[in-house]
Amino acid sequence: MGREFELPKEIELPASPEEVWQAIATGPGMAAWFMPMEIDPDSAQVAEWSPPHRLFVRTPEAPDGSTQAFQYLIEGRDGGTSVLRFVHSGVLGDDWDDEYEGMTSSGWDMYLFTLGEYLRHFRGRPATYAEAEAPAPGGWDRLLRALGTARLGSPVKIDLPGGPSLEGEVDYVTAKFVGLRTPDALVRFHERSAVGLPIAVSDHHYGETGDPQDRAGSWQRWLAATVGDGAPR
C-alpha cells in the first residue's frame, strides 16, 4: 500500500518576497537553483497562486496512485530578507520505501541551500542549467579524491574536457552531496547509489555561456574519466 508523507522545511533568505517569488514561481528562476520548470498559474496543477506570498502546486496522480504537492509560503522580514516555509507532501506508490529513500536523500536541504546561495551571490543574473551523470552507480570516493578535499571553503579546480576550467570553493558538504561555488556558477554533485543510480552533477551557470548541452557533454566525459564504471578500485 502507499504511504503518506510530509517534509516541512524553513529557510531565511537574503532577498525580498518579490525576489524569492521570481526564483520559485518562474521558469528562469527555477533554473537558477533547482532545474528548468515552467509554472502556469492557470493550470489545474496550481491550487494557489498568490504572489509574492503563497504558491501551492499538485502533480497529477500517477498510475501507481502516488501524488505529490509543493507548498511555498513566503514572509517578508526587516532589512529586505524573507522566510520561506516549504512543504513537500503527498502519497507514495507501492514501492514507497525506495521512493522515500530517494526523495529524502534527494536533498531538499541542498536545494534550498542552493536557492539561498543563488540569491546571495547571483541574484537577478540569468541562469542556464546543465546536468549529467556517471556511466554507472558507485565511485563516490574517487570523485571526492578528484576534488582534492571536500571541506567547506577548500579550493577546487576542474578542467572539463572540451570545456572551461572551473575554479572555486566547496560551499556545501554532506555524505551524499558536495557543492562548489565559482565566480559564475553553482555546481552540485549527488551520490545516488542507494537507489541504484549513478552520481549526478547539476551546473547552474550565471551570465554568458555556451550551449548547455555542450556543457552537459563536458561534465559527462569528466565524470566518466573520474569515476569510471563505479566499481571499487
Disulfide bonds with the S-S distance in Angstrom:
none
